[in-house]
Amino acid sequence: MQTFTEGVVDKSIEVARRNWKSWHDVFEYGSDPGNPLLSDPQRFALFLREYSVRRTIRAGTHERFRQVLAVKSRELAEIKNGNAGQFIDVVEADLRADFGTCEGTRKVVSAVSKVAAFLRPDRYLAWDKYGKRGANIALNRGASSDFSTYAEYLAICDEIWDGSPGELIRQMSEERAESPIEKELRFQRRVLDFCLMILGGRSFR
């Protein structure tokens, strides 16, 4: 397994810190249906724009998509770790026909996983092209190797988290913490998310 450099982790902590400050009300609320991400239409619309998932949801269905996810968020709160990835795959399959582009043939896994990563940052990571490349590189696989399901991707991310890259993230996050939240799993998993994206070629200012 390829470890992250301290430079990559340091940059990821910086980006995660800015991201957390911008969305702290969402990250720290939890996955209850009252979470601002799903209870506030304007907040959800901002999320869709900022995280490049608006285009992955069929035009004219964004508000209904938010409402459906708000109902599903209670299940998300109760999901056990071992079933987390499979849960996202099941939800995505249920929503694809109604909300996927190209008349329901295109997957909505990017949107569903990114919502999940905001509601439960301690557990989920975003299904992102840069993140997937980074995960492959971290495991010395071909950068373009595919993942057949979100569950497979999350399992790979967990493997990275449990190895030396995760250990470095935890160590550096605690050493550089500017607040108690940065020593918590939910923040540190956000750092992992950004590490994978940077490793996969995405740049952040």
C-alpha positions, -999 to +999 in steps of 0.1 A: +000+000+000+013+034-010+014+058+020+004+095+017+031+120+021+030+144+050+025+172+025-006+156+010-021+150+045-012+185+056-029+201+026-059+178+031-063+189+068-062+225+056-089+219+030-110+198+053-108+225+080-121+251+056-148+228+043-159+219+079-162+256+088-184+262+058-207+233+065-203+227+102-240+230+108-246+200+085-216+179+095-223+183+132-261+179+130-261+142+121-283+122+098-317+131+114-342+144+088-339+178+104-304+182+091-301+216+072-288+199+041-321+181+036-345+203+054-335+236+038-341+237+000-317+266-005-290+248+014-295+217-007-294+237-039-261+252-028-247+218-021-257+205-055-239+234-072-208+234-051-203+196-053-210+192-090-239+168-086-268+189-099-260+177-134-262+141-124-299+144-113-326+147-139-337+183-146-368+193-127-365+167-100-340+182-076-365+192-050-383+159-050-349+142-048-341+162-016-375+152-001-369+115-008-334+116+007-348+133+038-370+103+044-342+079+038-318+098+061-334+081+092-324+047+078-289+062+072-286+071+108-294+035+119-273+016+094-246-006+108-211-002+095-208-036+078-239-028+056-231+009+049-218+005+013-246-019+004-272+005+018-260+032-006-261+008-036-297-002-027-308+034-023-292+044-056-308+016-074-342+026-060-338+062-070-322+058-104-353+053-125-370+085-111-340+108-108-312+095-131-304+114-163-308+098-197-344+087-188-333+070-156-304+050-171-276+069-155-267+062-119-271+088-091-245+073-069-224+104-069-252+125-055-264+099-030-229+091-017-220+128-013-252+134+007-243+104+029-208+117+034-222+150+047-248+134+069-224+108+083-188+119+076-176+093+102-187+066+078-191+075+042-168+090+015-179+106-017-180+086-050-158+109-069-136+104-100-105+118-083-112+099-051-115+066-070-082+073-088-066+081-055-078+050-039-064+029-067-031+046-066-029+042-028-033+004-033-008+003-062-036-006-086-041+009-121-054+044-115-083+038-139-093+005-123-131+004-120-152-003-089-183-023-097-203-010-067-201+018-041-198-010-015-166-021-031-152+014-032-161+020+005-144-012+014-113-002-003-113+032+014-117+014+047-087-007+039-067+024+033-080+040+065-070+009+085-035+009+071-006+033+073-022+061+054-051+062+079-026+061+108-007+091+094-040+110+090-050+103+126-016+113+139-012+145+120-049+156+126-044+153+163-010+170+162-023+199+142-058+201+156-072+237+161-104+224+177-116+193+195-136+183+165-104+178+145-095+149+167-127+131+160-133+103+135-159+123+115-134+151+107-105+127+101-125+107+076-131+140+057-093+144+056-091+109+041-116+120+014-095+150+004-063+129+006-077+105-020-088+133-043-054+150-041-037+117-047-060+112-077-050+145-093-074+171-080-059+204-069-072+227-041-062+263-035 
